[in-house]
Amino acid sequence: MISPALHRKTLTVLLALVVGLGPVQAKDQEREGGMTGTGIVGEVTALGSLIVNDQRITFEADTPVSSALGQTQAERLVPGDTVAIAVEPGRTDWTAIAITQTHPLIGPVSDTAEGGFTALGVSVNWPEPPTPGTWVAVSGFWTPEGIRATRVDLIPPRDTISLQGSYSLGQRAGMTRVGTRVLDIEPLQHAAEGDVIRVTGTLEGGRIKVTDVHHGLFEKPVSLVLAEGYLSSVAPSGHYTVGGSGLAGYTDNLQATMDTSRIRVCGTQGQMGQIEPRENAEVLRRLGCPGT
């Protein structure tokens, strides 16, 4: 069920904090640390003047929010929603300049089980599974088993479905994956493994026919990333990700057993751990990146 809209001017985000380096203009270089294009992505945990992980975000109630479901307003966001927010630094907090609501999955429920359900061939962990045939918009985070939902909204049936998550190559040639879902489409020419993509399509039986691909998590460039989430399994290429964050790593051991707990990791240019502390010391300290 969708909670009533709460009129607030701040929102607090937990689980993943992202800092971006956008194009630098002369007037922007005077901002804090010379940094522009800062972003925060994760779960809305509270509304109002609250602080989580020392990050506080203020916004105007009518700030537009884009999503795969269409545009809405920031005042309609509620705890459990997952978002990607471009922000400007304030003296002690952040101000939202662009907000995107993210849904790892939008589509009909095909099956239910204790503690979860299946939609679009993806297992969703959720304590109150909807009735099969019901359409849902799922907020949450990818794990190697599927999606760990933070909120599930019941929505009217739509003409199209949507999947958003980390891009990787499938086990066979000509196969690609979004999160854990294998799709019958050729590898994307302009996407690297670990990039976040959103595919839109239609259902033909149990098969997804992809009609559109959206590349990227933010509307503006993002470089330096602090992400908290779950590691994926190792892909045939050796790549693995913090699911849905845009961060990827690499291992030569294709049989490696990945940490199954929630982790926090920093990275830059889409790669885990490649950060120059001297250039980013102030922002790394402010966000509390591990090791700073």
N, C-alpha and C positions, 0 to 999 in steps of 0.2 A: 504494500500500500504506500502511496506517496504521502509523506507528512505535509501538513499545512506549511505554507511559506512563512518564514520568520524574517521580520524586517530587522536587519542588523547591518553594521558597517564594517565588521571585521569577520574573517574566518581563519581557522587554524588548520594547518595541514600536517599530517603525520605520514610516515613510512618512506617517503622519498623526497629529497630536496635537491633541486637541480639549479646550477648556475651557468648561464650562457654568456658568451662573448660575442655580441652582435657587431655590426659594422660601426666603427668609431668615427664620429664626427667631431669637429673641433670643440663645440660647446659641450659634448658629452664627456670629453676627456677630463673635465673638472669634477666629474662625479666621483663618488667614493671609490678609491683605488683605481680610478681610470676605467672602471668596468662598466659595460653596458650589456643589455640583453639578458639580465638575470631571470631565471625561471624556477618554479617550484612545482613538483608533480607528486601526487599522492592522494591519500584519503582525507576527506573532511572529517575531523573528529569532534569539532565543536563550533558553535556560532557565538559571536560576541567578542568582547575584549579579553581574549584568552591567549596563552602562550603554550606552545608545545615544542619541545626541542629548541627552545629559545627563538622560535620563528613566529612572528605575528604579522598577519596580512590584513590591511585595511582596504575597503572598496566602497564605492558608491552603490546604493541599493539597486540602481537601474543599469549597472555595468553589464553589457551584453555578454552572454556565454554561448559559444558555438559548440555543437555536438553533432553526432550522427543522426540524432533525432530532430535536429533543427535548432534554431536560436531560442534562447530563453534569457532570463535575467539572473544576476548573481544572488539576489535576495531569495531565489527559489532553491538554491543549493541547501542540502541538509546533510547531517552526519551520515557517513557511509558512502556518499558520492565520491567518485574518484575524478581528479581534475589535473590539468596542466596549466599553470599560471605564469605569465610573463609579468615581472614586477620591477618596480623602481625602488632603490634603497632609500629609506627614511633615516632619521637620526637614530632611532632605536628599533624600527620595524621596517616592514615592506609595504608598498602600495601596488595593488594590482592594476595593470594596464591592459591586459588581455587574458581572458579565461577560456579554456576549453574543457568541457566535461567529457571524460573518457569512459567508454563502455567496451570492455573486452569482447562482449557478445551481445547481439540483439537478434532474437529469433524465437521460433516456437519450441516448446518443451516436447520432447519425444518420449521420454520415459522417466520414471521416478524410482527412488530407492530410499532406504532409511538414511537420513543425513544428506540428501542431495538429489540431483536430477541430471538428465542428459539433454542437451540442446545442440543442434548442428554437429552432432557427433563428439561433443566436448562434455566431459564430466565436470559438473559444478557442485562444489561443496556448499551446502546451505541447509540449515536445520528445518525449514518449512517449505518443502518442495511443492511447486504449483502443480495443478492438474495437467496431464498431458494434453497438448493442443493449445495451451495458454501461451501467448506471446510474452516475452520478458526482455527487459533491458538490464543487463548484469553489470554491476560495478564490482571491482575487485582486482586480484593479482594472479598472474599465471604461476603455476607450479608444474613440475614434471608430470603430475597426474591430471592436470586440467586447470580449473579456475577456483581459487579460494575467494568466494564472494564476500563483499562487505555490505552490499545492499542489492536487493532484487526488486525491481519495479514491474508491476503488471501493466502491459500496454495493449492498445488495440492492434489487431492484425495489420501487417503492412505488406506492401508489394515487394520489398527487398529486405534481405538479412544483412548483418554486418559482423565482421570479426576484426579485432584490433589486437596486435601483439608483436612480439619479436619475430622477425623474418629469418628463416633458416632453410637450408636445402633438405629435401627428403631423402629417404634411404635409396631410392632409385632415380636414375636419370630422368629429367623432365618433371620431377615432383618438387613442390615447394611446401613450406609449412608456415602457418601463422600460429604462434603459440604451440600447442600440441596437435593442431588440426592440419592434416595433409590435404593439399588442394591439387587438382589436376590442371595446373598451369605451368608454363615454362618458367625457368628462373628469370627473375627480374633484372633487366640490364642496368638499372640505376639504383639498385639497393644492395648494400653489403650485409652479410650475416650479422644479426644483432640489431639492425635498424628496426624501428617501429613502423609498421605499415597497417593500414586499415583497408580491408577489402569489402566491397559491396557486391551483392549478387542476388540470385534467385535460387530457389530450391526446385530441383527436378528429381523427384523421388528422394533418395537419400544423398544425392550429389549436389554440390554447390556449383552453380555456373557463375563465375566471377564476371561482373560487368564493369567494375571500376576499381582502381587501386589508388589510395591516398598515401603518400610517403611523408613520414615525420610525425613527431609528437607535439611540437610547438609550431606556431605560426611565424616565429622569428628564430634565427640561428641560435643554437645552444652548443657550448663547448665543454666547460668544466662541470662535472656531474658528481653529486653525492646521492647515491641511490640505496634504498633499503628494500629488500624483497627476497625472492627465492631464486636460487640458481636452477637453470634448466639442465636437462641431460646433455651430454656431449654429442654434438652432431657428427655425421660422417666426416666432415671437413676438419674436425677438432675444435670447432668453435662452441662456446657455451655463453649464456647470457644471464643477467639478472632480469628475469622475465618482464617484458613490457617497458623497460627503463631506457633502452637505447644503448646500454653498456654491454660490451662483449669481451670475452677472454679467449685464450687459445691454449690447448694442451696437445702434446704428442701422444698421450695415453688415451686412446679412444674408449678404453674400458674403465676409465677413472670413475670412482664413486664420489659424487658431489655432496657437499654439505647440504643436509635437508632442512636445517634451521633457517630462520630469517636472519639475513646478514645485512651489514652496511658496508658499502665500498665506494671509493671515489675513483673517478676516471676522467679522461679528457679525449675529445675527438672520437667518442664512441668506444674507447678502449679502457678497460679497467687498469687503474694503477699508474697511468702515465701522466704524472702531474709534476710541474716545476714549482715547488713551494715558494721560492723567492719571488716569482712573478705574481703569485696569487695568495700570498700569505694572509692578507687582511680578510679576504672573502673565505678562505679555508678556515681561518680562526672563527669568523663570525658564524659560519654554518656548522662548526664542530666536526670537520672531516677527521676521520681516524688518523692518528699520528700527528695532529697539529695542536 
